[in-house]
Amino acid sequence: MGTKKSLYKANRIKDDEFFTLYEDIANEVSLYKEQLKGKRIICPCDWDESYNEELVYKEEGFVGSSNLLDAGGTIKRIDIKASKKKIEKDLALIRCNFVKFLVAHADTYGITSISASGYNPTTHKGVRFQDIDYSKYDLVITNPPFSQFREFVDTMFKNEMKFLVIGPLTAITYRDIFNYIQDNKMWLGYAKQLSGFRLLDGTLVLSKNPEGSVPRACKWYTNLDVTYRHDKLILTENYSSEKYPNYYNYKGINVEKTKKIPYDYAGVMGVPITFLTKYNPEQFKIIGKGVQVEKTVRFKGDKATLWIEKDDKPYKAPFERILIKNKKVIKNG
């Protein structure tokens, strides 16, 4: 039993050993420039072992520190007003790319303060994200441990925090995460995907390697405002039973692609999860997720899913579907 627990823990730690590339942070965070103004930002940077060489800036002024985390694991703050010249000089010492990017742009963005915490799950040194006093901060920006992504997001909402974080693409399908999205409490960021990650040993892992596989599919998740949530999706297709088959076990139609959503259909539609990158809550309502809707009939095994109907029989199950309704139906004539 002990061996199984140790193996499970080792696998969880391995799953969390991914560091975000600077260019991916720059491409996404820069789009929220106005929303970062005046904010007190905290970056929980797990696994970062560079803190013993880092110089830190606090509210009271410049502090030349040999350790970002003191003996008690206290979070220290970087005061960007203290010494801009000194910050620029010592920027290369910062390994956490979230902190590095924010410090480099703090003056331009008008950020009030930047704080960093570090935690090593193998030695249990530092500050866990669960133990941070979030009342001191306005915004969290980080790449949290993927094995604890559900708990991390729950912690954000429990503390009423604004956040911009990276998580696995599959998190969209987690029941609790999807419920937050359905309730318009969180949504996806701008980037379609990240370019890659760096492992703990320094190895670069690209999102798409030469073999074409994707070793780590990720998305940005946030409750900061994003422009696409206010953009009306232009619909050009009209409904016909020939183009849009019914589901065998749920009252609704299957839509192959987001751009194929019919403008004149008022019922429930099953769309790909990529729809979330175009989701405008004023235009559409999310009803549920295909494998979670209560009215879905279970058959062909005990996993509930939607099945497309053909000749009054179950024909095939589509890829993961989100069930939606169009709030702005346009009727011909």
Secondary structure as GFF3:
##gff-version 3
##sequence-region A 1 333
A	DSSP	alpha_helix	2	16	.	.	.	ID=ss1
A	DSSP	beta_strand	18	20	.	.	.	ID=ss2
A	DSSP	alpha_helix	22	29	.	.	.	ID=ss3
A	DSSP	three_ten_helix	30	32	.	.	.	ID=ss4
A	DSSP	alpha_helix	33	36	.	.	.	ID=ss5
A	DSSP	beta_strand	40	44	.	.	.	ID=ss6
A	DSSP	three_ten_helix	50	53	.	.	.	ID=ss7
A	DSSP	beta_strand	56	58	.	.	.	ID=ss8
A	DSSP	beta_strand	61	63	.	.	.	ID=ss9
A	DSSP	beta_strand	76	78	.	.	.	ID=ss10
A	DSSP	alpha_helix	84	90	.	.	.	ID=ss11
A	DSSP	three_ten_helix	91	93	.	.	.	ID=ss12
A	DSSP	alpha_helix	97	109	.	.	.	ID=ss13
A	DSSP	beta_strand	113	117	.	.	.	ID=ss14
A	DSSP	beta_strand	119	120	.	.	.	ID=ss15
A	DSSP	beta_strand	125	126	.	.	.	ID=ss16
A	DSSP	three_ten_helix	129	131	.	.	.	ID=ss17
A	DSSP	three_ten_helix	134	136	.	.	.	ID=ss18
A	DSSP	beta_strand	139	142	.	.	.	ID=ss19
A	DSSP	three_ten_helix	146	148	.	.	.	ID=ss20
A	DSSP	alpha_helix	149	158	.	.	.	ID=ss21
A	DSSP	beta_strand	162	168	.	.	.	ID=ss22
A	DSSP	three_ten_helix	169	173	.	.	.	ID=ss23
A	DSSP	alpha_helix	175	182	.	.	.	ID=ss24
A	DSSP	beta_strand	187	188	.	.	.	ID=ss25
A	DSSP	beta_strand	196	199	.	.	.	ID=ss26
A	DSSP	beta_strand	204	206	.	.	.	ID=ss27
A	DSSP	beta_strand	218	222	.	.	.	ID=ss28
A	DSSP	three_ten_helix	227	230	.	.	.	ID=ss29
A	DSSP	beta_strand	253	254	.	.	.	ID=ss30
A	DSSP	three_ten_helix	258	260	.	.	.	ID=ss31
A	DSSP	beta_strand	269	272	.	.	.	ID=ss32
A	DSSP	three_ten_helix	273	278	.	.	.	ID=ss33
A	DSSP	beta_strand	284	289	.	.	.	ID=ss34
A	DSSP	beta_strand	308	310	.	.	.	ID=ss35
A	DSSP	beta_strand	313	316	.	.	.	ID=ss36
A	DSSP	beta_strand	321	326	.	.	.	ID=ss37
###
